[in-house]
C-alpha cells in the first residue's frame, strides 16, 4: 500500500515532456509474418515484482508483439532484462520527480518502421492533471503489407462526448492509413457496457471489430480490448489466472485477411 501511495504522489508532481517518443530499432532483422500473436497488458507499473517479471517473460516468449500500458522507464525500460533487446517504441505520458517516466510501450523482435507517433490525450486526468498517451506504430510485413498498430491508454471519462472526442482525435490522425490492416488495442477504461457499446460503434465505423474469446465469460471490468481490421481472428484468450497486475493480459492470434 505504501508503495502505491508513493507512486501516486510522484504522479501528482509530474511534468509533461515536449519530446514524447523514444525508439529503439535494429536496422536489420525479420519482418512480421502474415500470422502473428499479440499480447496486450496494463502492467501496473511493475508492482507485481518477481512474479510479474516471470509472467511477462512467459507472455513475451509466446507472442510476436507486446503492447503494454503503465510502463516505467529511467535510463532504460523498467522491465525484465529479457525485454531490453527487443525493438520498441515507447510513448511518454509524463516525467516523475524520482527520474522515472511513465507511458505505453509497443515491443517486438520483428522490425518497426521508424515512422511512428506518440500522441497525448486532448484532456488531462482530473486529480493528477496528467495526460495519457496513444502510441501509433507501423510494422512492415513479410508479405509486403504494413501493419498499423495503435496502442492506447485512455483517460478516465464519465462523459460520452469526451470519450468520443479522444477516439475521433486518434482516428483522424490515422485516417490516411484506413486501407492498412490494423490493430487498435490497449486499456480503454470502459467501466460500463454503455461505454463499451460506444467504443464498438465508433471503431466499427472505421472497419474495426472487437476480438472476443470463445470460452471465457468475463466477470471482471471491461477495460482492456483488442480491435482488428483487415485481419482474421484465430484465437483469443483472457488470462485471468495471472494476478501480478490489477489487469488481466489479453492474448490473440490473428492472420492477414486473404493471406
Buried (B, 14 or more C-beta within 10 A) or exposed (E): EEEEEEBEEBBEEBEBBEEBBBEBEEEEEEBBBBBBBBBBBBBBBBBBEEEBBBBBBBBBEEBBBBBBBBBBBEEEBBBBEEBEEBBBBBBBBBBBEEEBBBBBBBBBBBBBBEEBBBBBBEBBBEEBEBBBBBBBBBBBBEBEBBBBBBBBBBBEBEEEEBBBBBBBBBBEBBEEBEEBBBBBBBBBBBBEEEBBEBBBEBBEEBEBBBBEBEEEEEEEEBBBBBBBBBBEBEEBBBBEEBEBBBBBBBBBBBBBEEE
